[in-house]
Amino acid sequence: MSWASSSSSYPEPRHPHQLLQWKFSQALGELPPESGGHRNGPAALQDDEDEITAIEFDGGGEYLAAGDNAGRVIIFRRTDGDDAGLHAWPRAELERADFAGAPPPRYGYATEFQSHQPEFDVLNSLEISEKIKKIRWCARPNNRSLCMLATNDRTVKLWKVTEERKAPKKGSSEPPRRSTAALPLKELYAERVTTKRRGSSADFAERIEKVGDVGDGYSAKCRRVFDRAHEFNINSISNNCDGETFVSADDLRINLWHLEVTSQCFNIVDMKPKDMEDLVEVITTAEFHPSSCSLLAYGSSRGLLRLVDLRRSALCDKSVRTFQDRGSRPQPHTFFTEIISCITDLKFIDEGRYLLTRDYMNLKLWDLRVETSPVATYKVQESLRPKLAELYTEDYIFDRFSCCASKDGSSFATGSYSNTFKVFSRTAAQTTDTTLEASANPYRVQSHALTKIPSLLSSFSLGVGRKGQDGPRSDSKEEIPCNMASRITHLIWHPMDNFIVCAANSSLYMYHTT
């Protein structure tokens, strides 16, 4: 694996309109072998229980939670600020590295627990997967406990994780040893941390550590189970800023729950028609406003974004505002138009003044005061438009990509294919992007051609070549094949720092700005 970099690749302190420059920080787990871009390739034959399906930071960024296909929740704890921690940066190494600023966050394994088990719905003869769909952190009850919501297709659970501090035995000078856990990402993580020495033309200094023996000392207890309220699969959950309630949304309904009450919930949005043949759209995602506890936004399969006020009525059939991009629909209207307009994720940003949405092709920024069109549209994978028929045949067109934003709302990120994700700047003069690969070198050139590419992808040549190893990719005449099986669907921005974590299969890749 190449870790090459040069000091000349990092620019002077950036101007307000320059794109952020990103640097690899940390990797947990190993990327499985490439499948050559086909769902039936070698990667598809591997056990996918460890594939990460949800990631979420807590409010301060001290903890990171990841859920997987096997129904497990893995918790990582920030270790760079813990002087006594196993992974604290040595002072001598910091002096040698000569960081321009504070070192980036670093995370180590803390604990894991089994959140959900596979179930069977007898009435509907339906198997319910244990796969974790969403994770949301709740307010901490005390300094030693963590609370979070985790959901699969039908059941939401409230978990309390407590750190158990055990005093060392008498006569022993060693601290209590934590046993090695069988981690979902790998039995022992190979954590690669690289630091760039200023003024050096050599490659990254590489340090590989085993992450294990740090997982004991926690206990997880399920405090509440919120079930039997959804007829269809849950697609999202969202905590209210009041700290007492949350919503769970499925294809046709959104339910409001109280964290202390499991016996009942309130149906606040109901889109189920009397005759299911009249169904024209479904709910795809829902999110509470970060500071106004009565405002809720949800997206639909038709590309509509609705904002409702819970104070107006018990059943929010009529939205306060309906946002629709009325001017961007391609002509003529085709069978695929509505499919690619489906909103797969939304986020409130800039203290709730704007909404960021992701559909199959674009990332859109909405001003809550303007309903007719987004204030900016960022093209993510427009090059795939000529291949919509093939994408539909292979079901790639239904892939759901998430989005995230920096704390100040000045930058956004979202995933794409070929194991890449894109970062956009809101303050840039043009809607240009920085395309990064989920690897140790995010700007690495993919000079090798993929072999045995299926006929569907043989003509998927995209104009997203890379100029050099250590700079952002820009528009170029070079073409590389698009690996549809390797995609970044889950990524999240640190709530305090310019620090992005993305999930690639069973691995977590972390990046920070220089």
Summary of the structure (lengths in Angstrom):
residues: 514
radius of gyration: 23.0
end to end distance: 21.9
largest distance: 79.9
contacts: 1599
relative contact order: 0.16
helix: 7%
strand: 37%
